[in-house]
Amino acid sequence: MTHSSLRTARNHVSTLCAALAAPTPQSIYECLPGLAEAAECLARAQTEIAQSRGGGHVFEIYALKRELGKARKLIEQGAVFYQGWARMLGAAASGYTASGEAGPVRAAGQISIRG
């Protein structure tokens, strides 16, 4: 059971990596239930490994670690990309500060309610 739990978790993380490589809000949103299941699989696997004290799961653990590393890198690269866009938008909308940094992007302060 532990091998399949680890494999299932790795497959869900791999699906997330594919979604992060060509992100859309919908593709990321569709990964959320799978990631919740992956967390449950990892909790089960952790319990099973602790009870068995066996080392037969090393391959699956390292494969999962590699997938998690890919996901981390994709998320970090996405964050850097969007931070760069925020700086460009800030510079375009607000100019530059006295220290030479791009101005902050400010959200509009309006509320619209229909009832």
Backbone as a printed PyTorch tensor [residue, N CA C, xyz], in Angstrom:
tensor([[[  0.8230,  -1.2000,   0.0000],
         [  0.0000,   0.0000,   0.0000],
         [  0.8620,   1.2570,   0.0000]],

        [[  1.9730,   1.2300,   0.7130],
         [  2.8150,   2.4180,   0.7970],
         [  3.3420,   2.8310,  -0.5580]],

        [[  3.7780,   1.8350,  -1.3710],
         [  4.2860,   2.1690,  -2.7060],
         [  3.2060,   2.8650,  -3.5240]],

        [[  1.9870,   2.3380,  -3.4720],
         [  0.9310,   2.9530,  -4.2710],
         [  0.5550,   4.3290,  -3.7280]],

        [[  0.5970,   4.5260,  -2.4010],
         [  0.3070,   5.8490,  -1.8320],
         [  1.3420,   6.8620,  -2.2900]],

        [[  2.6040,   6.4760,  -2.2480],
         [  3.6720,   7.3760,  -2.6930],
         [  3.5680,   7.6440,  -4.1880]],

        [[  3.2580,   6.6150,  -4.9590],
         [  3.1230,   6.7710,  -6.4100],
         [  1.9490,   7.6830,  -6.7390]],

        [[  0.8360,   7.5150,  -6.0260],
         [ -0.3280,   8.3690,  -6.2550],
         [  0.0090,   9.8280,  -5.9390]],

        [[  0.6800,  10.0600,  -4.8260],
         [  1.0840,  11.4200,  -4.4690],
         [  1.9890,  12.0040,  -5.5500]],

        [[  2.9460,  11.2040,  -6.0100],
         [  3.8740,  11.6770,  -7.0550],
         [  3.1170,  11.9960,  -8.3360]],

        [[  2.1340,  11.1840,  -8.7020],
         [  1.3600,  11.4460,  -9.9150],
         [  0.5870,  12.7550,  -9.8090]],

        [[  0.0390,  13.0300,  -8.6310],
         [ -0.6880,  14.2940,  -8.4520],
         [  0.2610,  15.4900,  -8.5360]],

        [[  1.4490,  15.3660,  -7.9840],
         [  2.4320,  16.4520,  -8.0630],
         [  2.8860,  16.6260,  -9.5090]],

        [[  3.0390,  15.5240, -10.2330],
         [  3.4130,  15.5860, -11.6440],
         [  2.3420,  16.3090, -12.4580]],

        [[  1.0810,  16.0470, -12.1430],
         [ -0.0230,  16.7490, -12.8180],
         [  0.0520,  18.2410, -12.5310]],

        [[  0.3780,  18.5980, -11.2910],
         [  0.5490,  20.0080, -10.9490],
         [  1.6820,  20.6210, -11.7630]],

        [[  2.7890,  19.8960, -11.8960],
         [  3.9260,  20.4130, -12.6760],
         [  3.5080,  20.7060, -14.1140]],

        [[  2.7300,  19.8020, -14.7010],
         [  2.2510,  20.0160, -16.0700],
         [  1.3720,  21.2630, -16.1350]],

        [[  0.5280,  21.4590, -15.1310],
         [ -0.3280,  22.6420, -15.1090],
         [  0.4930,  23.9050, -14.9080]],

        [[  1.5420,  23.8330, -14.1070],
         [  2.3880,  25.0040, -13.8620],
         [  3.2340,  25.3640, -15.0810]],

        [[  3.5280,  24.3840, -15.9150],
         [  4.3350,  24.6440, -17.1110],
         [  3.5580,  25.4440, -18.1520]],

        [[  2.2500,  25.3110, -18.1610],
         [  1.3830,  26.0770, -19.0640],
         [  0.1760,  26.5330, -18.2550]],

        [[  0.3830,  27.4590, -17.3180],
         [ -0.6540,  27.7570, -16.3340],
         [ -1.8430,  28.5440, -16.8690]],

        [[ -2.9760,  28.1080, -16.4230],
         [ -4.2110,  28.8760, -16.5390],
         [ -4.8730,  28.7640, -15.1700]],

        [[ -5.6950,  29.7150, -14.8110],
         [ -6.3700,  29.5830, -13.5180],
         [ -7.1460,  28.2650, -13.4100]],

        [[ -7.7830,  27.8570, -14.4930],
         [ -8.5790,  26.6270, -14.4810],
         [ -7.6980,  25.3950, -14.2830]],

        [[ -6.5500,  25.3310, -14.9650],
         [ -5.6970,  24.1500, -14.8450],
         [ -5.1170,  24.0240, -13.4410]],

        [[ -4.7850,  25.1420, -12.8200],
         [ -4.2810,  25.1080, -11.4490],
         [ -5.4060,  24.7110, -10.4960]],

        [[ -6.5760,  25.2840, -10.6860],
         [ -7.7290,  24.9800,  -9.8390],
         [ -8.0730,  23.4950,  -9.8980]],

        [[ -7.9710,  22.9040, -11.0760],
         [ -8.2950,  21.4830, -11.2400],
         [ -7.3110,  20.5700, -10.5140]],

        [[ -6.1290,  21.0630, -10.1840],
         [ -5.1280,  20.2730,  -9.4530],
         [ -5.3950,  20.2140,  -7.9520]],

        [[ -6.1840,  21.1240,  -7.4320],
         [ -6.3570,  21.2270,  -5.9830],
         [ -6.9050,  19.9570,  -5.3300]],

        [[ -7.9500,  19.3160,  -5.8770],
         [ -8.4120,  18.0730,  -5.2410],
         [ -7.3360,  16.9850,  -5.2500]],

        [[ -6.5700,  16.8970,  -6.3210],
         [ -5.4960,  15.9200,  -6.3900],
         [ -4.4050,  16.1850,  -5.3750]],

        [[ -4.1140,  17.4580,  -5.1270],
         [ -3.1010,  17.7960,  -4.1240],
         [ -3.5860,  17.4710,  -2.7200]],

        [[ -4.8780,  17.6470,  -2.4760],
         [ -5.4370,  17.2590,  -1.1750],
         [ -5.3280,  15.7450,  -0.9960]],

        [[ -5.6140,  15.0030,  -2.0610],
         [ -5.4630,  13.5500,  -2.0000],
         [ -4.0020,  13.1610,  -1.8080]],

        [[ -3.0880,  13.8800,  -2.4540],
         [ -1.6560,  13.5960,  -2.2990],
         [ -1.2350,  13.7670,  -0.8500]],

        [[ -1.7430,  14.8060,  -0.1870],
         [ -1.4130,  15.0250,   1.2250],
         [ -1.9200,  13.8630,   2.0750]],

        [[ -3.1180,  13.3710,   1.7780],
         [ -3.6580,  12.2190,   2.5020],
         [ -2.8140,  10.9750,   2.2530]],

        [[ -2.3830,  10.7760,   1.0130],
         [ -1.5300,   9.6340,   0.6770],
         [ -0.2160,   9.6910,   1.4410]],

        [[  0.3440,  10.8860,   1.5310],
         [  1.6100,  11.0340,   2.2530],
         [  1.4390,  10.7620,   3.7430]],

        [[  0.3280,  11.1830,   4.2970],
         [  0.0800,  10.9070,   5.7150],
         [ -0.0460,   9.4030,   5.9410]],

        [[ -0.7640,   8.7140,   5.0440],
         [ -0.8890,   7.2520,   5.1520],
         [  0.4620,   6.5870,   5.0090]],

        [[  1.2300,   7.0230,   4.0150],
         [  2.5470,   6.4220,   3.7650],
         [  3.4690,   6.6460,   4.9600]],

        [[  3.4200,   7.8290,   5.5450],
         [  4.2730,   8.1230,   6.6940],
         [  3.9580,   7.1670,   7.8450]],

        [[  2.6780,   6.9530,   8.0970],
         [  2.2700,   6.0390,   9.1620],
         [  2.7220,   4.6190,   8.8620]],

        [[  2.5150,   4.1860,   7.6090],
         [  2.8790,   2.8200,   7.2240],
         [  4.3920,   2.6040,   7.2980]],

        [[  5.1580,   3.5750,   6.8700],
         [  6.6230,   3.4500,   6.9160],
         [  7.1020,   3.4070,   8.3660]],

        [[  6.5160,   4.2520,   9.2170],
         [  6.9060,   4.2650,  10.6270],
         [  6.5930,   2.9310,  11.2990]],

        [[  5.4860,   2.3240,  10.9200],
         [  5.0950,   1.0520,  11.5290],
         [  5.9370,  -0.1160,  11.0270]],

        [[  6.3100,  -0.0710,   9.7500],
         [  7.0500,  -1.2060,   9.1770],
         [  8.5480,  -1.1010,   9.3960]],

        [[  9.0360,   0.1170,   9.6050],
         [ 10.4690,   0.3800,   9.7700],
         [ 11.2770,  -0.2090,   8.6100]],

        [[ 10.6530,  -0.2770,   7.4590],
         [ 11.3270,  -0.8410,   6.2970],
         [ 11.9360,   0.2300,   5.4310]],

        [[ 12.9420,  -0.1480,   4.6710],
         [ 13.6040,   0.7940,   3.7840],
         [ 13.2990,   0.5230,   2.3320]],

        [[ 12.2480,  -0.2390,   2.0650],
         [ 11.9240,  -0.6080,   0.6980],
         [ 11.2200,   0.4630,  -0.1010]],

        [[ 11.1060,   1.6420,   0.4400],
         [ 10.3460,   2.7010,  -0.2250],
         [ 11.2480,   3.8130,  -0.7310]],

        [[ 12.5240,   3.5860,  -0.7180],
         [ 13.4870,   4.6410,  -1.0390],
         [ 13.2860,   5.1730,  -2.4540]],

        [[ 13.0990,   4.2980,  -3.4280],
         [ 12.9300,   4.7510,  -4.8140],
         [ 11.7210,   5.6690,  -4.9440]],

        [[ 10.5890,   5.2450,  -4.3840],
         [  9.3750,   6.0560,  -4.4920],
         [  9.5320,   7.3920,  -3.7670]],

        [[ 10.2080,   7.3880,  -2.6440],
         [ 10.4110,   8.6280,  -1.8900],
         [ 11.2790,   9.6010,  -2.6880]],

        [[ 12.3530,   9.0960,  -3.2950],
         [ 13.2170,   9.9780,  -4.0910],
         [ 12.5200,  10.4550,  -5.3620]],

        [[ 11.6920,   9.6050,  -5.9570],
         [ 10.9400,  10.0300,  -7.1420],
         [  9.9670,  11.1470,  -6.7710]],

        [[  9.3100,  11.0030,  -5.6280],
         [  8.4060,  12.0450,  -5.1510],
         [  9.1880,  13.3280,  -4.8480]],

        [[ 10.3410,  13.1930,  -4.2450],
         [ 11.1790,  14.3540,  -3.9340],
         [ 11.5660,  15.1080,  -5.2070]],

        [[ 11.8970,  14.3690,  -6.2740],
         [ 12.2360,  15.0150,  -7.5550],
         [ 11.0440,  15.7970,  -8.1050]],

        [[  9.8480,  15.1880,  -8.0530],
         [  8.6600,  15.8810,  -8.5540],
         [  8.3650,  17.1270,  -7.7390]],

        [[  8.5070,  17.0230,  -6.4300],
         [  8.2880,  18.1970,  -5.5800],
         [  9.3020,  19.2880,  -5.8800]],

        [[ 10.5400,  18.9020,  -6.1810],
         [ 11.5620,  19.8750,  -6.5630],
         [ 11.2050,  20.5850,  -7.8610]],

        [[ 10.6730,  19.8210,  -8.8270],
         [ 10.2260,  20.4390, -10.0870],
         [  9.1120,  21.4450,  -9.8210]],

        [[  8.1430,  21.0470,  -8.9890],
         [  7.0210,  21.9400,  -8.6850],
         [  7.5320,  23.2060,  -7.9960]],

        [[  8.4610,  23.0490,  -7.0560],
         [  9.0200,  24.2070,  -6.3550],
         [  9.6890,  25.1620,  -7.3410]],

        [[ 10.4860,  24.6190,  -8.2600],
         [ 11.1760,  25.4740,  -9.2310],
         [ 10.1840,  26.1950, -10.1410]],

        [[  9.1540,  25.4950, -10.5890],
         [  8.1540,  26.1280, -11.4470],
         [  7.4230,  27.2430, -10.7030]],

        [[  7.0980,  27.0070,  -9.4460],
         [  6.4130,  28.0300,  -8.6510],
         [  7.3240,  29.2270,  -8.4280]],

        [[  8.5860,  28.9790,  -8.1090],
         [  9.5360,  30.0830,  -7.9050],
         [  9.7140,  30.8890,  -9.1840]],

        [[  9.8360,  30.2050, -10.3310],
         [ 10.0020,  30.9190, -11.6010],
         [  8.7580,  31.7310, -11.9270]],

        [[  7.5860,  31.1840, -11.6250],
         [  6.3460,  31.9280, -11.8410],
         [  6.2790,  33.1650, -10.9700]],

        [[  6.7110,  33.0280,  -9.7200],
         [  6.7040,  34.1760,  -8.8080],
         [  7.6390,  35.2690,  -9.3120]],

        [[  8.8270,  34.9010,  -9.7660],
         [  9.7790,  35.8810, -10.2950],
         [  9.1930,  36.5720, -11.5310]],

        [[  8.5610,  35.7930, -12.3980],
         [  7.9440,  36.3440, -13.6060],
         [  6.8940,  37.3960, -13.2550]],

        [[  5.9800,  37.0410, -12.3370],
         [  4.9100,  37.9680, -11.9930],
         [  5.4120,  39.1540, -11.1770]],

        [[  6.4640,  38.9820, -10.3940],
         [  7.0570,  40.1210,  -9.6920],
         [  7.6650,  41.1000, -10.6970]],

        [[  8.2660,  40.5660, -11.7510],
         [  8.8050,  41.4240, -12.8010],
         [  7.7090,  42.2150, -13.4990]],

        [[  6.5920,  41.5400, -13.7840],
         [  5.4550,  42.2330, -14.3950],
         [  4.9140,  43.3090, -13.4590]],

        [[  4.8540,  43.0140, -12.1750],
         [  4.3540,  44.0020, -11.2170],
         [  5.2590,  45.2310, -11.2000]],

        [[  6.5780,  45.0180, -11.2840],
         [  7.4980,  46.1660, -11.3290],
         [  7.2790,  46.9780, -12.6060]],

        [[  7.1140,  46.2920, -13.7260],
         [  6.8960,  47.0070, -14.9900],
         [  5.5900,  47.7910, -14.9630]],

        [[  4.5310,  47.1880, -14.4350],
         [  3.2490,  47.8890, -14.3390],
         [  3.3440,  49.0560, -13.3680]],

        [[  4.0560,  48.8430, -12.2670],
         [  4.2380,  49.9260, -11.3020],
         [  4.9750,  51.0960, -11.9150]],

        [[  6.0050,  50.8080, -12.6960],
         [  6.7680,  51.8750, -13.3430],
         [  5.9030,  52.5950, -14.3690]],

        [[  5.1050,  51.8330, -15.1140],
         [  4.2570,  52.4460, -16.1330],
         [  3.1380,  53.2830, -15.5060]],

        [[  2.5900,  52.7920, -14.3970],
         [  1.4530,  53.4840, -13.7840],
         [  1.8760,  54.5810, -12.8160]],

        [[  2.9520,  54.3540, -12.0950],
         [  3.3190,  55.2840, -11.0240],
         [  4.6800,  55.9320, -11.1990]],

        [[  5.4020,  55.5510, -12.2250],
         [  6.7410,  56.0860, -12.3950],
         [  7.7140,  55.4010, -11.4450]],

        [[  8.7140,  56.1330, -11.0320],
         [  9.7530,  55.5810, -10.1660],
         [  9.8000,  56.3570,  -8.8590]],

        [[ 10.2470,  55.6810,  -7.8190],
         [ 10.4080,  56.3370,  -6.5240],
         [ 11.7330,  57.1030,  -6.5140]],

        [[ 11.9740,  57.8600,  -5.4560],
         [ 13.2160,  58.6260,  -5.3290],
         [ 14.4330,  57.7150,  -5.2850]],

        [[ 14.2480,  56.4750,  -4.8290],
         [ 15.3830,  55.5360,  -4.7480],
         [ 15.6230,  54.8030,  -6.0690]],

        [[ 14.7870,  55.0780,  -7.0850],
         [ 14.9780,  54.4560,  -8.3860],
         [ 14.1960,  53.1720,  -8.5890]],

        [[ 13.4090,  52.7770,  -7.5960],
         [ 12.5730,  51.5850,  -7.7160],
         [ 11.2860,  51.9300,  -8.4490]],

        [[ 10.7050,  50.9240,  -9.0960],
         [  9.4160,  51.1340,  -9.7460],
         [  8.3670,  51.4280,  -8.6900]],

        [[  7.4570,  52.3250,  -9.0170],
         [  6.3860,  52.6590,  -8.0880],
         [  5.4650,  51.4730,  -7.8610]],

        [[  4.7550,  51.4660,  -6.7550],
         [  3.8690,  50.3420,  -6.4560],
         [  2.6290,  50.3560,  -7.3440]],

        [[  2.1090,  49.1850,  -7.5870],
         [  0.8430,  49.0610,  -8.3110],
         [ -0.2590,  49.2210,  -7.2800]],

        [[ -1.1390,  50.1590,  -7.5370],
         [ -2.2110,  50.4180,  -6.5870],
         [ -3.5270,  49.9440,  -7.1890]],

        [[ -4.2770,  49.2340,  -6.3810],
         [ -5.6010,  48.7720,  -6.8220],
         [ -6.5870,  49.9120,  -6.7120]],

        [[ -7.5530,  49.9030,  -7.6070],
         [ -8.5970,  50.9150,  -7.5670],
         [ -9.4300,  50.7180,  -6.3100]],

        [[ -9.8910,  51.7900,  -5.7260],
         [-10.6520,  51.7270,  -4.4900],
         [-12.1490,  51.8650,  -4.7160]],

        [[-12.7190,  51.0090,  -5.5320],
         [-14.1440,  51.0750,  -5.8000],
         [-14.8150,  49.7580,  -5.4010]],

        [[-16.0610,  49.8960,  -4.9840],
         [-16.8720,  48.7280,  -4.6820],
         [-18.1670,  48.8600,  -5.4600]],

        [[-18.5530,  47.7850,  -6.0950],
         [-19.8070,  47.7760,  -6.8420],
         [-20.6890,  46.6650,  -6.2960]],

        [[-21.8980,  47.0510,  -5.8570],
         [-22.8190,  46.0560,  -5.2920],
         [-24.1200,  46.1280,  -6.0580]],

        [[-24.5820,  44.9620,  -6.4590],
         [-25.8820,  44.8890,  -7.1220],
         [-26.7480,  43.9390,  -6.2980]],

        [[-27.9620,  44.2870,  -6.1340],
         [-28.8030,  43.4400,  -5.3070],
         [-30.1300,  43.3470,  -5.8190]]])
